[in-house]
Amino acid sequence: MVRLFLRKDVALLSAIFFCLLPVGEWVVNYVLGRSDLLQNLFELSSLLFFLRYLASRKPGDMGLSLLFFTMGLLSRELAIIHPLIAVWVAWIKERSVKKALQASLPFWVVALVYLVLRFTLMPVIETSITPASGWEVLILWLKLLTGYTLRFIVPWVVQASLLGDFKASLLKGIVMAVILSIAVLYAVRKFIRREEAIFLYGWGWILINFLVFFILIPQFAFLGPVLSEHYLYGASMGFAAILAAVVVNLQGLAQKILLVGLVFYYGALLVSNNFYWQKEEILLNRVKSLDGGAYVASEQLLLKYDFNRNSIEDHLQGTQDPSRRGLLFTRLGVIELRKKDYPKAREFLLQALQWDPANVEAMLQLALAYFEAGEKAKTREYLRQVLEVSPRSDDANRFLGIMYYKEGK
């Protein structure tokens, strides 16, 4: 922000708001969120050296920028949108489409090379990230754009807790359309008058980051409204810049009231959200209460913390999916293991393997059931089966190693 706009006050406030925005909760706290952190770290580093290149035109600066871009791609493939961000930043800086495209051309080359290598060497893509097409997808993307832009101001935890009547999608769409229209018009007006390009920069950053929602639509349906908020992490940098620009463009008491109010509001949400990160079960129960229990958090609670056998059996009756039935039978086996009913536990776990022969958890629990029953040969048999499917399984290797150690082997 300092290199782009020469405004230290905006840069400082943007950094503060970015740290306070609650959309970073899952990215920062969750282990798998490190890919998001690394992607954004390397992308920002790339932009820093790109801005140095725009000022100096030294090849070394461009080389370092491309290196960090490549590292961002290797951290998380959603960094593929980085060339668009480079074009946008260069246009804000140069005020020329031609110069922006010329300056950002090396990023497009790197992105193209990466895509060719990616589809040549690893052509298989998960269905969850396969891009779809058609008007229906465009409408879904627009709904995500409006609904998730609102999350910057009113996160889902607030919507679910306090604004139940505000969840009607039509009303939300109308409100967000009005907000977006006013904000974009204001940003364009400010930019044309050369008073403040930061508004336009922030909205452009948000929209570019929202482009990846096209290929993430299935993930939103899987994760639910709470867990999917982490996809706003990259876009939140643009929103933080907008908030900073709003604050610095006010004067006197109004500026101080808004600044204190925003810090208190987002700080309170941040502290409240992090309070639940004590135990996984507490966290999953909170997510389930917020998303209505229809998404992955509810499933995780069922498969890891539900000891009600009747509940598991009810879910079994409602599905014929082999993988899911395997997981549910595994859960029944774990429940019986806790009761020390080893024959019944083995019965359920064997059924789990009938439905899903590659169910590593069922094999591990079956090995434990045989071990507790004193059948060491069967224990070793199932531990070896685990290692055939998953050679690097820490649990199986540790379990088998302890057995051999006690036997003096």
C-alpha positions in Angstrom: 0.0 0.0 0.0 2.9 2.4 0.7 4.6 1.7 -2.6 1.3 1.9 -4.6 -0.3 4.9 -3.0 2.5 6.5 -0.9 0.1 6.6 2.0 1.5 5.2 5.3 -1.7 6.0 7.2 -3.8 3.9 4.8 -1.3 1.1 4.8 -1.3 0.9 8.6 -5.0 1.0 8.9 -5.4 -1.7 6.2 -3.0 -4.0 8.1 -4.9 -3.5 11.4 -8.3 -4.1 9.8 -7.0 -7.2 7.9 -5.8 -8.7 11.2 -9.1 -8.0 12.9 -11.5 -9.2 10.2 -13.0 -12.5 11.5 -12.9 -14.2 8.1 -9.3 -15.2 9.0 -10.4 -17.4 11.9 -10.2 -20.8 10.1 -7.1 -19.9 8.0 -5.1 -18.9 11.1 -6.3 -21.5 13.6 -6.8 -24.6 11.4 -3.7 -26.6 10.4 -4.9 -27.0 6.8 -5.2 -23.2 6.6 -1.5 -22.9 6.3 -1.8 -23.3 2.5 -4.0 -20.1 2.4 -1.4 -18.3 4.6 1.5 -19.3 2.4 -0.4 -18.5 -0.8 -1.2 -15.0 0.3 2.3 -14.5 1.8 4.0 -15.4 -1.5 1.5 -13.4 -3.6 2.0 -10.3 -1.5 5.8 -10.7 -1.7 5.4 -11.1 -5.5 3.4 -7.9 -5.7 6.0 -6.0 -3.6 8.8 -6.9 -6.0 6.5 -6.3 -9.0 5.9 -2.7 -7.7 9.6 -2.3 -7.3 10.0 -3.5 -10.9 7.5 -0.9 -12.1 9.5 1.8 -10.5 13.0 0.5 -11.4 12.5 -1.8 -14.4 15.3 -4.0 -13.1 15.0 -7.6 -14.3 16.1 -8.8 -10.8 13.0 -7.4 -9.3 10.8 -9.1 -11.9 12.7 -12.4 -11.4 12.0 -12.3 -7.6 8.4 -11.4 -8.2 8.0 -14.4 -10.6 9.7 -16.7 -8.1 7.3 -15.7 -5.3 4.4 -16.1 -7.7 5.6 -19.7 -8.5 5.9 -20.4 -4.8 2.3 -19.2 -4.2 1.1 -21.5 -7.0 2.9 -24.5 -5.4 1.3 -23.5 -2.0 -2.2 -23.4 -3.4 -3.4 -23.5 -7.0 -5.9 -20.7 -6.5 -2.9 -18.4 -6.9 -3.5 -18.8 -10.6 -5.5 -15.6 -10.5 -2.3 -13.7 -9.6 -1.7 -12.4 -13.2 -5.1 -10.6 -13.0 -4.1 -9.0 -9.8 -0.8 -7.9 -11.3 -2.6 -6.4 -14.3 -5.0 -4.5 -11.9 -2.2 -3.2 -9.7 -0.1 -2.2 -12.7 -3.1 -0.3 -14.2 -3.7 1.5 -10.9 -0.1 2.5 -10.9 0.5 3.3 -14.6 -3.1 4.4 -15.6 -2.6 2.6 -18.9 -4.1 -0.7 -20.0 -1.4 -1.3 -22.6 1.5 -0.7 -20.1 -0.3 -2.8 -17.4 -0.6 -5.8 -19.8 3.0 -5.4 -21.0 4.3 -5.3 -17.5 2.3 -8.3 -16.3 3.0 -10.5 -19.4 5.7 -12.6 -17.6 3.1 -13.7 -15.0 0.8 -14.9 -17.8 3.7 -16.9 -19.2 4.5 -18.6 -15.9 0.8 -19.3 -15.3 0.5 -20.9 -18.8 3.6 -23.0 -18.3 2.3 -24.2 -14.9 -1.1 -25.1 -16.3 0.5 -27.1 -19.1 2.7 -29.0 -16.7 -0.1 -29.5 -14.3 -2.5 -31.0 -16.8 0.3 -33.0 -18.4 1.8 -34.5 -15.3 -1.2 -34.6 -13.0 -4.3 -34.5 -15.2 -6.8 -35.8 -12.6 -8.8 -33.1 -11.0 -11.2 -33.6 -8.1 -14.8 -33.1 -9.1 -15.2 -30.7 -6.2 -13.1 -28.1 -8.0 -14.1 -28.9 -11.6 -15.4 -25.7 -13.2 -19.0 -25.8 -14.5 -20.6 -23.6 -17.0 -24.0 -22.1 -17.9 -26.4 -19.5 -16.7 -27.1 -21.5 -13.5 -23.5 -21.3 -12.4 -23.3 -17.6 -13.2 -26.4 -17.0 -11.1 -24.9 -19.1 -8.2 -21.7 -17.0 -8.5 -23.6 -13.7 -8.3 -25.4 -15.0 -5.2 -22.1 -15.9 -3.7 -20.7 -12.6 -4.7 -23.5 -10.6 -3.0 -24.0 -12.9 0.0 -20.3 -13.3 0.8 -19.4 -9.6 0.3 -22.0 -9.0 3.0 -20.0 -11.3 5.3 -17.2 -8.7 5.5 -19.7 -6.4 7.3 -22.0 -8.9 8.9 -20.3 -12.3 9.3 -22.4 -15.4 9.4 -22.1 -15.8 13.2 -23.9 -12.4 13.5 -26.5 -13.3 10.8 -27.3 -16.7 12.3 -27.4 -15.4 15.9 -29.1 -12.0 15.6 -30.5 -11.5 12.1 -32.6 -14.6 11.5 -35.3 -12.7 9.6 -32.6 -11.2 7.3 -31.7 -14.4 5.7 -34.1 -14.4 2.9 -32.0 -14.6 -0.2 -34.1 -12.1 -2.2 -33.9 -9.4 0.4 -30.2 -10.0 0.9 -29.6 -9.8 -2.8 -31.4 -6.5 -3.2 -29.6 -5.0 -0.2 -26.2 -6.1 -1.4 -26.9 -4.9 -5.0 -27.7 -1.5 -3.6 -24.6 -1.5 -1.4 -22.3 -2.7 -4.3 -23.8 -0.1 -6.7 -23.3 2.8 -4.3 -19.8 1.6 -3.4 -18.7 1.1 -7.0 -20.1 4.4 -8.1 -18.4 6.2 -5.2 -15.1 4.5 -6.0 -15.3 5.4 -9.7 -16.1 9.0 -8.8 -13.2 9.3 -6.4 -10.9 7.7 -8.9 -11.8 9.9 -11.8 -11.3 13.0 -9.6 -7.9 11.5 -8.6 -8.7 12.0 -4.9 -8.5 8.4 -3.9 -7.8 5.3 -6.1 -7.9 3.1 -3.0 -11.7 2.5 -3.2 -11.4 1.2 -6.8 -8.3 -0.8 -5.9 -10.1 -2.5 -3.0 -13.2 -3.4 -5.0 -11.1 -4.7 -7.9 -9.1 -6.8 -5.5 -12.3 -8.3 -4.1 -13.9 -9.1 -7.5 -10.7 -10.7 -8.8 -10.5 -13.0 -5.8 -14.1 -13.8 -6.1 -13.5 -15.2 -9.6 -12.2 -18.4 -8.0 -15.7 -19.0 -6.6 -16.7 -20.2 -10.1 -14.7 -23.4 -9.5 -15.4 -23.6 -5.7 -19.2 -23.6 -5.9 -19.5 -27.4 -4.9 -17.2 -26.7 -1.9 -19.6 -24.1 -0.6 -22.5 -26.6 -0.7 -20.2 -29.1 1.1 -18.6 -26.9 3.8 -21.7 -24.8 4.7 -22.0 -21.1 5.5 -19.5 -21.1 8.4 -16.5 -23.1 7.2 -16.7 -21.6 3.7 -16.0 -18.1 5.1 -12.3 -18.8 5.0 -12.5 -18.4 1.2 -12.8 -14.7 1.9 -9.3 -14.5 3.3 -7.6 -13.3 0.1 -10.4 -10.9 -0.8 -10.4 -9.4 2.7 -7.2 -7.5 1.9 -9.2 -5.5 -0.6 -12.0 -4.9 2.0 -9.4 -3.8 4.6 -8.1 -1.2 2.1 -11.6 0.1 1.6 -12.3 0.4 5.3 -8.9 2.2 5.7 -9.8 4.6 2.9 -13.2 5.4 4.4 -11.7 6.2 7.8 -8.9 8.4 6.5 -11.4 10.4 4.3 -13.4 11.4 7.4 -12.3 14.2 9.7 -12.4 15.0 13.4 -14.8 13.3 15.7 -16.6 11.2 13.0 -13.2 9.7 12.1 -12.4 8.7 15.7 -15.9 7.3 16.4 -15.8 5.2 13.2 -12.3 3.9 13.9 -13.0 3.0 17.5 -16.3 1.4 16.5 -14.8 -0.8 13.8 -11.9 -1.9 16.0 -14.3 -2.8 18.8 -16.8 -4.5 16.5 -14.3 -6.7 14.7 -12.1 -7.2 17.7 -15.1 -8.5 19.7 -16.1 -10.9 17.0 -12.5 -12.1 16.7 -12.2 -12.8 20.4 -15.6 -14.5 20.6 -14.8 -16.8 17.6 -11.5 -17.8 19.0 -13.0 -18.7 22.3 -14.3 -21.9 20.8 -11.0 -23.2 19.6 -10.3 -25.2 22.8 -11.5 -28.6 21.8 -12.6 -30.0 18.4 -15.9 -31.2 19.8 -16.8 -27.8 21.2 -15.8 -26.1 17.9 -17.8 -28.6 15.7 -20.9 -28.2 17.9 -20.7 -24.4 17.5 -20.4 -24.7 13.7 -23.4 -27.1 13.7 -25.5 -24.7 15.7 -24.7 -21.9 13.2 -25.1 -23.8 9.9 -28.2 -25.8 10.8 -26.5 -29.2 11.0 -26.7 -29.9 7.3 -23.0 -29.8 6.4 -19.7 -31.4 7.0 -19.3 -30.3 10.7 -22.4 -32.3 11.6 -21.0 -35.3 9.8 -17.7 -35.0 11.7 -19.6 -34.8 15.0 -21.5 -37.9 14.1 -18.4 -39.9 13.0 -16.1 -38.8 15.9 -18.1 -37.8 18.9 -21.6 -39.4 18.7 -21.9 -42.5 21.0 -25.6 -42.9 20.4 -25.9 -46.3 18.6 -29.5 -45.6 17.6 -28.5 -42.3 16.0 -25.8 -44.1 13.9 -28.2 -46.9 12.9 -30.7 -44.3 11.8 -28.1 -42.8 9.4 -27.3 -46.2 8.1 -30.9 -46.7 7.1 -30.8 -43.5 5.1 -27.8 -44.3 2.9 -26.6 -46.9 0.5 -23.3 -45.2 -0.4 -20.6 -47.8 0.3 -18.0 -45.3 1.6 -20.5 -43.7 4.0 -21.9 -47.0 5.2 -18.3 -48.1 5.9 -17.7 -45.0 8.0 -20.9 -45.5 9.9 -20.2 -49.2 10.6 -16.7 -48.1 11.8 -18.3 -45.7 14.2 -20.6 -48.5 15.6 -17.4 -50.7 16.0 -15.7 -47.9 18.0 -18.8 -47.5 20.2 -18.7 -51.2 21.0 -14.9 -51.1 21.6 -15.5 -48.4 24.3 -18.0 -50.8 25.9 -15.3 -53.6 25.7 -17.7 -55.8 23.7 -15.0 -57.0 21.4 -17.0 -59.6 19.5 -19.7 -57.1 18.6 -17.0 -54.5 17.7 -15.3 -57.0 15.3 -18.7 -57.7 13.7 -19.4 -54.1 12.9 -15.8 -53.4 11.8 -15.8 -56.4 9.4 -19.1 -55.1 8.0 -17.4 -51.7 7.5 -14.6 -53.4 5.4 -17.2 -55.3 3.4 -18.7 -52.0 2.3 -15.3 -50.2 2.0 -12.3 -52.5 1.7 -9.9 -49.6 1.8 -11.2 -48.2 5.1 -8.0 -47.7 7.0 -9.7 -46.6 10.2 -11.8 -49.8 10.3 -8.6 -51.9 9.9 -6.9 -50.0 12.7 -9.9 -50.4 15.0 -10.2 -54.1 14.1 -6.5 -54.6 14.9 -7.2 -53.0 18.3 -10.2 -55.2 18.9 -8.2 -58.3 18.2 -5.3 -57.0 20.3 -7.6 -56.4 23.3 -9.0 -59.9 22.9 -5.4 -61.3 23.0 -5.3 -62.4 19.3 -1.9 -61.1 18.3 -1.7 -62.9 15.0 -4.9 -61.3 13.8 -3.7 -57.9 15.1 -0.6 -58.1 13.0 -2.6 -59.2 10.0 -4.8 -56.1 10.0 -1.9 -53.8 10.8 -0.1 -55.1 7.7 -3.3 -54.5 5.7 -3.3 -50.9 6.9 0.4 -50.5 5.7 -0.5 -52.0 2.3 -3.1 -49.3 1.8 -1.3 -46.5 3.7 2.4 -47.3 4.1 3.1 -44.1 6.1 0.4 -44.6 8.6 1.9 -43.4 11.9 -0.7 -45.4 14.0 -0.1 -48.7 12.3 3.7 -48.4 12.2 3.8 -47.4 15.9 1.4 -50.1 16.9 3.3 -52.8 15.0 6.6 -51.5 16.3 5.5 -51.7 20.0 4.2 -55.3 19.4 7.5 -56.4 17.9 9.5 -54.6 20.7 7.5 -56.4 23.4 8.1 -59.7 21.6 11.8 -59.0 21.5 12.0 -58.8 17.7 
